[in-house]
Amino acid sequence: MPGQGDRLLAAVIEHVAAHGVADLSLRSIAAAVGTSHRMLNYHFGSKEGLLVAVVRAVEENQRQALAELTADRDSTPEQLARRFWKHLTDPALRAHERLFFELYGQAVQGRPGTTALLDGIVEAWVDPLAAYEHRAGLPLDVARARARLGLAVSRGLLLDLVATNDLDAVNAAMEEFLALLGRSSD
């Protein structure tokens, strides 16, 4: 059963995803989710700590979705990639993706309190993706390189989607990427 901090975080995720983080204060977030800024401070330490918790929770939800897909040992890596891409491009996730890029940009710029977001932001994805590719028969170094490339392409295309809302174009680009990967593993 989720605790109060978990319930608050879920409410904040939905609010911040819908409204972004620009010009939001801890007090306005608290009012929007029906709590006090003191409770948010108690659970998350600061506005920046709360925002890092938001992105980490969203990322963890995505990694859980990936883990569920990779549990299917009968799928090829290409089939897995297509199913996960379809999940990531679900319009219901668009606000979360905008939030990810907004906070990621702040973290790479060194905004105080957000840089903790960068801890594991790549490796937390590369490790399970590389493990999957390695189980599919690739040498580990190749699997890790392909996992990092896949992550970079996916994030780039998601940023394209957030900026342009051109799902057909990003889907076509992903299909081309998967075709290239398929040819390189032959």
C-alpha positions as CSV (number, residue, x, y, z in Angstrom):
1,M,0.0,0.0,0.0
2,P,1.5,3.4,-1.0
3,G,2.4,5.8,1.8
4,Q,1.6,9.4,2.0
5,G,4.8,10.4,0.2
6,D,4.0,8.0,-2.7
7,R,0.5,9.4,-3.0
8,L,1.8,13.0,-3.0
9,L,4.4,12.2,-5.6
10,A,1.8,10.6,-7.9
11,A,-0.4,13.7,-7.6
12,V,2.6,16.0,-8.2
13,I,3.7,14.0,-11.2
14,E,0.3,14.5,-12.9
15,H,0.1,18.2,-12.0
16,V,3.7,19.1,-13.1
17,A,3.3,17.0,-16.2
18,A,0.2,19.0,-17.1
19,H,1.6,22.4,-16.2
20,G,5.4,22.1,-16.5
21,V,7.8,23.5,-13.9
22,A,8.5,27.0,-15.2
23,D,7.3,29.5,-12.6
24,L,5.9,26.9,-10.2
25,S,6.6,27.4,-6.6
26,L,6.4,24.7,-3.9
27,R,3.4,26.5,-2.5
28,S,1.5,26.5,-5.8
29,I,2.3,22.8,-6.4
30,A,1.1,22.0,-2.8
31,A,-2.1,23.9,-3.3
32,A,-2.8,22.2,-6.6
33,V,-2.4,18.7,-5.1
34,G,-4.2,19.4,-1.8
35,T,-1.4,19.5,0.7
36,S,1.0,22.1,2.3
37,H,4.4,23.2,1.1
38,R,5.7,21.9,4.5
39,M,4.5,18.4,3.7
40,L,6.3,18.5,0.4
41,N,9.4,19.8,2.1
42,Y,9.2,17.1,4.7
43,H,8.9,14.3,2.0
44,F,11.2,15.7,-0.7
45,G,13.5,18.4,1.0
46,S,13.0,21.1,-1.6
47,K,11.3,22.0,-4.9
48,E,14.3,20.7,-6.8
49,G,14.3,17.5,-4.7
50,L,10.6,17.0,-5.5
51,L,11.2,17.6,-9.2
52,V,14.1,15.0,-9.2
53,A,11.8,12.6,-7.5
54,V,9.1,13.2,-10.2
55,V,11.5,12.4,-13.0
56,R,13.0,9.4,-11.3
57,A,9.5,8.0,-10.7
58,V,8.4,8.5,-14.3
59,E,11.7,6.9,-15.5
60,E,11.2,4.0,-13.1
61,N,7.7,3.4,-14.5
62,Q,9.1,3.3,-18.0
63,R,11.9,0.9,-16.9
64,Q,9.2,-1.4,-15.4
65,A,7.3,-1.4,-18.6
66,L,10.5,-2.3,-20.4
67,A,11.2,-5.1,-17.9
68,E,7.7,-6.5,-18.5
69,L,8.4,-6.6,-22.3
70,T,11.9,-8.2,-21.9
71,A,10.4,-10.9,-19.8
72,D,9.0,-12.3,-23.0
73,R,11.9,-14.5,-24.1
74,D,10.3,-15.4,-27.4
75,S,10.5,-11.8,-28.8
76,T,13.3,-10.6,-31.0
77,P,15.1,-7.4,-30.0
78,E,13.4,-5.7,-33.0
79,Q,9.9,-6.8,-31.8
80,L,10.7,-5.7,-28.3
81,A,11.9,-2.3,-29.6
82,R,8.7,-1.8,-31.6
83,R,6.4,-2.6,-28.7
84,F,8.4,-0.4,-26.3
85,W,8.4,2.5,-28.9
86,K,4.6,2.2,-29.2
87,H,4.4,2.4,-25.5
88,L,6.7,5.5,-25.3
89,T,4.8,7.3,-28.0
90,D,1.4,6.8,-26.4
91,P,-0.2,10.3,-26.4
92,A,-1.1,9.8,-22.7
93,L,2.7,10.0,-21.9
94,R,3.4,13.2,-23.9
95,A,3.2,15.5,-20.9
96,H,5.6,13.2,-18.9
97,E,8.0,13.3,-21.8
98,R,7.9,17.1,-21.9
99,L,8.6,17.2,-18.2
100,F,11.5,14.8,-18.6
101,F,13.2,17.0,-21.2
102,E,12.4,20.1,-19.3
103,L,14.1,18.8,-16.1
104,Y,16.9,17.0,-17.9
105,G,17.8,20.3,-19.6
106,Q,17.9,22.0,-16.2
107,A,20.1,19.2,-14.8
108,V,22.6,19.3,-17.5
109,Q,22.8,23.1,-17.1
110,G,23.7,22.5,-13.4
111,R,20.6,24.0,-11.9
112,P,21.0,23.6,-8.1
113,G,19.1,20.7,-6.8
114,T,18.5,19.1,-10.1
115,T,21.9,17.6,-10.9
116,A,21.1,14.5,-8.9
117,L,18.8,13.6,-11.7
118,L,21.8,12.8,-13.9
119,D,23.0,10.0,-11.6
120,G,22.2,6.8,-13.6
121,I,20.1,8.6,-16.2
122,V,21.9,6.7,-19.0
123,E,23.3,3.6,-17.2
124,A,19.9,2.7,-15.6
125,W,18.7,2.1,-19.2
126,V,21.9,0.8,-20.8
127,D,22.3,-2.0,-18.3
128,P,19.0,-3.8,-18.8
129,L,18.9,-3.1,-22.6
130,A,22.5,-4.5,-22.9
131,A,21.6,-7.5,-20.8
132,Y,18.7,-8.3,-23.1
133,E,20.8,-7.9,-26.3
134,H,23.6,-10.0,-24.7
135,R,21.0,-12.8,-23.9
136,A,20.0,-12.6,-27.6
137,G,23.6,-13.5,-28.5
138,L,25.6,-10.3,-28.9
139,P,29.0,-9.9,-27.2
140,L,28.6,-7.7,-24.2
141,D,30.6,-4.7,-25.5
142,V,28.5,-4.7,-28.7
143,A,25.3,-5.1,-26.7
144,R,26.3,-2.1,-24.5
145,A,27.1,0.1,-27.5
146,R,23.8,-0.8,-29.2
147,A,21.9,-0.2,-26.0
148,R,23.4,3.3,-25.7
149,L,22.7,4.0,-29.3
150,G,19.1,2.8,-29.0
151,L,18.7,5.0,-25.9
152,A,20.1,8.1,-27.7
153,V,18.0,7.5,-30.8
154,S,14.8,7.0,-28.8
155,R,15.4,10.1,-26.6
156,G,16.2,12.1,-29.7
157,L,13.0,11.0,-31.5
158,L,11.0,11.5,-28.4
159,L,12.3,15.1,-28.2
160,D,11.4,15.5,-31.9
161,L,7.9,14.2,-31.1
162,V,7.5,16.6,-28.1
163,A,8.6,19.5,-30.3
164,T,6.7,18.7,-33.5
165,N,3.9,16.3,-32.5
166,D,4.7,14.5,-35.8
167,L,4.1,10.9,-34.8
168,D,4.2,9.6,-38.4
169,A,7.6,11.1,-39.0
170,V,9.2,9.9,-35.8
171,N,7.7,6.4,-36.3
172,A,9.2,6.4,-39.8
173,A,12.5,7.4,-38.4
174,M,12.4,4.7,-35.7
175,E,11.5,2.1,-38.4
176,E,14.5,3.1,-40.4
177,F,16.7,2.9,-37.3
178,L,15.4,-0.6,-36.5
179,A,16.0,-1.6,-40.1
180,L,19.6,-0.4,-39.9
181,L,20.1,-2.3,-36.6
182,G,18.7,-5.4,-38.2
183,R,21.1,-5.1,-41.1
184,S,24.1,-4.6,-38.9
185,S,23.4,-7.7,-36.9
186,D,23.1,-10.0,-39.9
